[in-house]
Amino acid sequence: MSARQDQDAGPRHVEASVPHEHGRTRPHAPRPLLLISDLHLSASIPRTVDAFEHFVRVTADSADSVFVLGDLFEYWIGDDRLAADPFAARIAAILHTLTERGIALYVMHGNRDFLLGKRFMKAAGAIWLPDPFVMTAFGARIVLAHGDSLCTADRKYQTFRRIARWRALQLMFLAWPFKWRQALAERMRNSSDEGRSRPPSPLYDVTHESVEALFRWSHTTTMIHGHTHKPARHQEAGGTRWVLPDWDLDHGVRRGGYLRVDAEGIHALPLD
């Protein structure tokens, strides 16, 4: 696969290596692309972590590429976590096995792990994927996003999102001692967990206006995103919008799944 174009120049693209494209052929059918998001991995959810490892080692073994569309981790406070936290290093090592088997790995930032940096990408064998991103796979153009930027009714969050992406502010935060950053992340995590117990609100879902704007910007009619934890296939005015499921096999009803993109189209599949 190859990437081209930056945001100022317009949509960015990934081109899938399928038979007869780019002057190449394969003696077998093209391998599928697998997409996941919102795993929120932490050491406190061992069943979910086990399911993730099974997905990487078994489910993805026949894939061409794996796309993680944000929130792989419950939180990420800097790449120095790789040295300070054996759990983080373990997850990166599991992901690296994809590259070792010739399976491309693309990782997009989410609202919980937007500080994933170059050291993590190298340790995981991953390629960073900007948000939003347009890929061409099996002749279809598809726009990918984490999804938080589409929740424009939540103005307070959108303000926080813009500020949190300021590089100068990120560098100031990363200069704090690791323990300080970890303590702040835990407080924010606890506050977020309390918020999950409240009744669902349209404020935290995507808006039709933002969805239509992304369809227009990307010149696509198919969109895939996560973030909202409301997996579904929606028919919008501008095209089809797929929402990836979040993963949680440790609390209550089992949640999880992925999307498979192949020559037959897009398929929503449960975990093995």
BELNORRA-V192203 format. One line per field, one symbol per residue. ss: DSSP state (~ for helix, > for strand, _ for the rest). A space follows every 50 residues. Layout:
ss: ???
//
This chain:
ss: __>>__~~~___>>>_____~~~_________>>>>____>____~~~~~ ~~~~~~~_~~~~__>>>>>___>_______~~~~_~~~~~~~~~~~~~~~ ___>>>>>_________~~~~~~~__>>>___>>>>>__>>>>>>__~~~ ____~~~~~~~~~~__~~~~~~~~___~~~~~~~~~~~~~~~~~~~____ _~~~___~~~~~~~~~~~___>>>>______>>>>>__>>>>>____>__ ____>__>>>>>__>>>>>___
//
